[in-house]
Amino acid sequence: MTREEKSQVIEDLTAQLANSSNIYLTDISGLNAGTTSDLRRACFKANIKLAVVKNTLLEKAMEASDKDFGDLPSTLKGNTSVMYAETGNAPAKVIKNFRKKSDKPLLKGAFIEEAIYIGDEQLDALVDIKSKEEVIGDIIGLLQSPAKSVISALQSSGGKLAGIIKTLSEKEG
């Protein structure tokens, strides 16, 4: 690989890192062609981009990036693959599900919305992370619950003014 080619790869990696808020570093070495193909298919279905990278080039891209990757570059030893995803927990779910039938991929580390996770033992914590959409859904559900209770109570009062006033005064108390 020429110096120009390396520079182009670093530039491309830096752009990919800048455009991704959820980045997983994994080790998929030792997977045969069929298993690797299955993993790529699982990633594609979950809207995850999987790329095998050269550690030195990825490290230079991380250094060139505006993001603070903390201790994540220290995980760049041996074979490294990068998973880029829109949803923070999607790669963790794919990895966990895939490991039901294989001992790989191993999680080296992850960068999720500016938080750093190091080590394979973080996998369960990453699976449990909720996406922004899930958090918004939970908040809406919590906000709707009291309103539904009031509406239900008002409907059960028969719709008469005296019943509505009685129901509302009971809810306040």
C-alpha positions as YAML, in Angstrom:
chain: A
units: angstrom
residues:
- id: 1
  name: MET
  ca: [0.00, 0.00, 0.00]
- id: 2
  name: THR
  ca: [1.47, 3.33, -1.04]
- id: 3
  name: ARG
  ca: [1.68, 6.36, 1.22]
- id: 4
  name: GLU
  ca: [-1.07, 8.05, -0.82]
- id: 5
  name: GLU
  ca: [-3.32, 5.00, -0.46]
- id: 6
  name: LYS
  ca: [-2.73, 4.94, 3.31]
- id: 7
  name: SER
  ca: [-3.53, 8.66, 3.53]
- id: 8
  name: GLN
  ca: [-6.76, 8.09, 1.62]
- id: 9
  name: VAL
  ca: [-7.77, 5.19, 3.90]
- id: 10
  name: ILE
  ca: [-7.04, 7.31, 7.00]
- id: 11
  name: GLU
  ca: [-9.07, 10.18, 5.52]
- id: 12
  name: ASP
  ca: [-11.98, 7.84, 4.75]
- id: 13
  name: LEU
  ca: [-11.84, 6.30, 8.24]
- id: 14
  name: THR
  ca: [-11.72, 9.75, 9.86]
- id: 15
  name: ALA
  ca: [-14.84, 10.77, 7.92]
- id: 16
  name: GLN
  ca: [-16.63, 7.56, 8.90]
- id: 17
  name: LEU
  ca: [-15.74, 8.12, 12.58]
- id: 18
  name: ALA
  ca: [-16.99, 11.71, 12.36]
- id: 19
  name: ASN
  ca: [-20.32, 10.58, 10.89]
- id: 20
  name: SER
  ca: [-20.91, 7.79, 13.42]
- id: 21
  name: SER
  ca: [-21.98, 8.25, 17.03]
- id: 22
  name: ASN
  ca: [-21.97, 4.47, 17.75]
- id: 23
  name: ILE
  ca: [-18.75, 2.62, 16.99]
- id: 24
  name: TYR
  ca: [-17.83, -0.90, 18.11]
- id: 25
  name: LEU
  ca: [-14.37, -2.43, 17.84]
- id: 26
  name: THR
  ca: [-14.48, -6.22, 17.61]
- id: 27
  name: ASP
  ca: [-12.30, -9.23, 16.90]
- id: 28
  name: ILE
  ca: [-13.78, -11.57, 14.30]
- id: 29
  name: SER
  ca: [-10.54, -13.41, 13.54]
- id: 30
  name: GLY
  ca: [-10.82, -17.16, 13.15]
- id: 31
  name: LEU
  ca: [-14.30, -17.09, 11.64]
- id: 32
  name: ASN
  ca: [-14.49, -19.17, 8.48]
- id: 33
  name: ALA
  ca: [-15.91, -17.75, 5.25]
- id: 34
  name: GLY
  ca: [-19.43, -19.07, 5.88]
- id: 35
  name: THR
  ca: [-19.61, -17.77, 9.43]
- id: 36
  name: THR
  ca: [-18.16, -14.40, 8.37]
- id: 37
  name: SER
  ca: [-20.80, -14.20, 5.66]
- id: 38
  name: ASP
  ca: [-23.52, -14.98, 8.25]
- id: 39
  name: LEU
  ca: [-22.17, -12.20, 10.49]
- id: 40
  name: ARG
  ca: [-22.11, -9.72, 7.61]
- id: 41
  name: ARG
  ca: [-25.70, -10.67, 6.76]
- id: 42
  name: ALA
  ca: [-26.79, -10.20, 10.40]
- id: 43
  name: CYS
  ca: [-25.10, -6.80, 10.47]
- id: 44
  name: PHE
  ca: [-26.74, -5.78, 7.19]
- id: 45
  name: LYS
  ca: [-30.20, -6.75, 8.50]
- id: 46
  name: ALA
  ca: [-29.59, -4.67, 11.66]
- id: 47
  name: ASN
  ca: [-28.39, -1.65, 9.62]
- id: 48
  name: ILE
  ca: [-24.81, -2.02, 10.86]
- id: 49
  name: LYS
  ca: [-21.80, -1.39, 8.66]
- id: 50
  name: LEU
  ca: [-19.01, -3.92, 9.33]
- id: 51
  name: ALA
  ca: [-15.48, -3.20, 8.13]
- id: 52
  name: VAL
  ca: [-12.14, -4.89, 8.74]
- id: 53
  name: VAL
  ca: [-9.46, -2.29, 9.40]
- id: 54
  name: LYS
  ca: [-5.73, -2.03, 9.90]
- id: 55
  name: ASN
  ca: [-5.03, -1.00, 13.50]
- id: 56
  name: THR
  ca: [-2.37, 1.59, 12.70]
- id: 57
  name: LEU
  ca: [-4.59, 3.33, 10.15]
- id: 58
  name: LEU
  ca: [-7.61, 3.32, 12.48]
- id: 59
  name: GLU
  ca: [-5.48, 4.71, 15.30]
- id: 60
  name: LYS
  ca: [-4.31, 7.57, 13.05]
- id: 61
  name: ALA
  ca: [-7.91, 8.23, 12.03]
- id: 62
  name: MET
  ca: [-8.95, 8.34, 15.71]
- id: 63
  name: GLU
  ca: [-6.15, 10.83, 16.41]
- id: 64
  name: ALA
  ca: [-7.26, 12.98, 13.46]
- id: 65
  name: SER
  ca: [-10.90, 12.87, 14.58]
- id: 66
  name: ASP
  ca: [-12.59, 15.62, 16.62]
- id: 67
  name: LYS
  ca: [-13.95, 12.96, 18.98]
- id: 68
  name: ASP
  ca: [-12.30, 11.93, 22.25]
- id: 69
  name: PHE
  ca: [-11.90, 8.16, 22.06]
- id: 70
  name: GLY
  ca: [-10.25, 7.95, 25.50]
- id: 71
  name: ASP
  ca: [-8.58, 4.55, 26.03]
- id: 72
  name: LEU
  ca: [-10.24, 2.98, 22.96]
- id: 73
  name: PRO
  ca: [-7.03, 3.10, 20.84]
- id: 74
  name: SER
  ca: [-5.37, 0.87, 23.46]
- id: 75
  name: THR
  ca: [-7.66, -1.97, 22.30]
- id: 76
  name: LEU
  ca: [-6.19, -1.88, 18.79]
- id: 77
  name: LYS
  ca: [-4.14, -5.05, 19.00]
- id: 78
  name: GLY
  ca: [-4.55, -8.16, 16.89]
- id: 79
  name: ASN
  ca: [-7.34, -8.29, 14.33]
- id: 80
  name: THR
  ca: [-9.86, -5.47, 14.47]
- id: 81
  name: SER
  ca: [-13.20, -4.98, 12.79]
- id: 82
  name: VAL
  ca: [-15.32, -1.88, 13.18]
- id: 83
  name: MET
  ca: [-19.11, -1.84, 13.44]
- id: 84
  name: TYR
  ca: [-20.84, 1.48, 12.74]
- id: 85
  name: ALA
  ca: [-24.50, 1.78, 13.73]
- id: 86
  name: GLU
  ca: [-27.31, 4.31, 14.06]
- id: 87
  name: THR
  ca: [-28.65, 2.62, 17.20]
- id: 88
  name: GLY
  ca: [-26.28, 2.31, 20.17]
- id: 89
  name: ASN
  ca: [-27.26, -1.20, 21.23]
- id: 90
  name: ALA
  ca: [-27.75, -2.80, 17.77]
- id: 91
  name: PRO
  ca: [-24.18, -4.14, 17.38]
- id: 92
  name: ALA
  ca: [-24.21, -5.48, 20.95]
- id: 93
  name: LYS
  ca: [-27.45, -7.36, 20.22]
- id: 94
  name: VAL
  ca: [-26.02, -8.80, 16.99]
- id: 95
  name: ILE
  ca: [-22.81, -9.87, 18.78]
- id: 96
  name: LYS
  ca: [-24.70, -11.46, 21.68]
- id: 97
  name: ASN
  ca: [-27.08, -13.30, 19.36]
- id: 98
  name: PHE
  ca: [-24.25, -14.43, 17.09]
- id: 99
  name: ARG
  ca: [-22.28, -15.79, 20.03]
- id: 100
  name: LYS
  ca: [-25.03, -18.30, 20.77]
- id: 101
  name: LYS
  ca: [-23.43, -20.41, 18.03]
- id: 102
  name: SER
  ca: [-19.87, -19.03, 17.85]
- id: 103
  name: ASP
  ca: [-17.26, -17.71, 20.31]
- id: 104
  name: LYS
  ca: [-16.72, -14.62, 18.13]
- id: 105
  name: PRO
  ca: [-17.03, -11.72, 17.62]
- id: 106
  name: LEU
  ca: [-15.31, -10.53, 20.78]
- id: 107
  name: LEU
  ca: [-15.99, -6.98, 21.89]
- id: 108
  name: LYS
  ca: [-12.79, -4.98, 22.26]
- id: 109
  name: GLY
  ca: [-14.48, -1.68, 22.99]
- id: 110
  name: ALA
  ca: [-17.20, 0.72, 21.98]
- id: 111
  name: PHE
  ca: [-17.85, 4.43, 21.59]
- id: 112
  name: ILE
  ca: [-21.55, 5.09, 22.20]
- id: 113
  name: GLU
  ca: [-22.75, 8.71, 22.02]
- id: 114
  name: GLU
  ca: [-19.39, 9.88, 23.50]
- id: 115
  name: ALA
  ca: [-19.27, 7.19, 26.24]
- id: 116
  name: ILE
  ca: [-16.38, 4.71, 26.13]
- id: 117
  name: TYR
  ca: [-16.74, 1.01, 26.96]
- id: 118
  name: ILE
  ca: [-13.66, -1.21, 27.11]
- id: 119
  name: GLY
  ca: [-13.67, -5.01, 27.14]
- id: 120
  name: ASP
  ca: [-15.90, -7.93, 26.25]
- id: 121
  name: GLU
  ca: [-17.44, -7.95, 29.76]
- id: 122
  name: GLN
  ca: [-19.26, -4.71, 28.77]
- id: 123
  name: LEU
  ca: [-21.41, -6.55, 26.22]
- id: 124
  name: ASP
  ca: [-24.45, -7.04, 28.50]
- id: 125
  name: ALA
  ca: [-24.38, -3.38, 29.56]
- id: 126
  name: LEU
  ca: [-24.31, -2.34, 25.91]
- id: 127
  name: VAL
  ca: [-27.22, -4.65, 25.03]
- id: 128
  name: ASP
  ca: [-29.28, -2.91, 27.75]
- id: 129
  name: ILE
  ca: [-28.63, 0.61, 26.44]
- id: 130
  name: LYS
  ca: [-31.84, 2.16, 25.15]
- id: 131
  name: SER
  ca: [-31.95, 4.06, 21.89]
- id: 132
  name: LYS
  ca: [-33.17, 7.65, 21.81]
- id: 133
  name: GLU
  ca: [-36.43, 6.42, 20.29]
- id: 134
  name: GLU
  ca: [-36.93, 3.90, 23.12]
- id: 135
  name: VAL
  ca: [-36.27, 6.55, 25.78]
- id: 136
  name: ILE
  ca: [-38.68, 8.97, 24.11]
- id: 137
  name: GLY
  ca: [-41.29, 6.18, 23.94]
- id: 138
  name: ASP
  ca: [-40.82, 5.46, 27.66]
- id: 139
  name: ILE
  ca: [-41.23, 9.16, 28.52]
- id: 140
  name: ILE
  ca: [-44.38, 9.47, 26.40]
- id: 141
  name: GLY
  ca: [-45.78, 6.33, 28.06]
- id: 142
  name: LEU
  ca: [-45.10, 7.80, 31.51]
- id: 143
  name: LEU
  ca: [-46.73, 11.09, 30.55]
- id: 144
  name: GLN
  ca: [-49.78, 9.39, 29.05]
- id: 145
  name: SER
  ca: [-50.45, 7.18, 32.04]
- id: 146
  name: PRO
  ca: [-51.84, 9.88, 34.39]
- id: 147
  name: ALA
  ca: [-53.88, 11.43, 31.58]
- id: 148
  name: LYS
  ca: [-55.41, 8.04, 30.74]
- id: 149
  name: SER
  ca: [-56.32, 7.55, 34.41]
- id: 150
  name: VAL
  ca: [-58.12, 10.90, 34.56]
- id: 151
  name: ILE
  ca: [-59.95, 10.26, 31.28]
- id: 152
  name: SER
  ca: [-60.97, 6.80, 32.46]
- id: 153
  name: ALA
  ca: [-62.22, 8.20, 35.78]
- id: 154
  name: LEU
  ca: [-64.17, 10.93, 34.00]
- id: 155
  name: GLN
  ca: [-65.78, 8.40, 31.68]
- id: 156
  name: SER
  ca: [-66.75, 6.16, 34.58]
- id: 157
  name: SER
  ca: [-68.46, 9.09, 36.34]
- id: 158
  name: GLY
  ca: [-71.19, 8.95, 33.74]
- id: 159
  name: GLY
  ca: [-70.38, 12.33, 32.21]
- id: 160
  name: LYS
  ca: [-72.63, 14.25, 34.62]
- id: 161
  name: LEU
  ca: [-71.21, 17.47, 36.02]
- id: 162
  name: ALA
  ca: [-71.62, 16.35, 39.64]
- id: 163
  name: GLY
  ca: [-69.86, 13.05, 38.91]
- id: 164
  name: ILE
  ca: [-67.00, 14.79, 37.08]
- id: 165
  name: ILE
  ca: [-66.48, 17.24, 39.97]
- id: 166
  name: LYS
  ca: [-66.56, 14.39, 42.49]
- id: 167
  name: THR
  ca: [-64.06, 12.36, 40.43]
- id: 168
  name: LEU
  ca: [-61.67, 15.30, 40.04]
- id: 169
  name: SER
  ca: [-61.81, 16.12, 43.75]
- id: 170
  name: GLU
  ca: [-61.02, 12.46, 44.59]
- id: 171
  name: LYS
  ca: [-58.01, 12.55, 42.21]
- id: 172
  name: GLU
  ca: [-56.61, 15.68, 43.90]
- id: 173
  name: GLY
  ca: [-56.84, 14.17, 47.36]
...
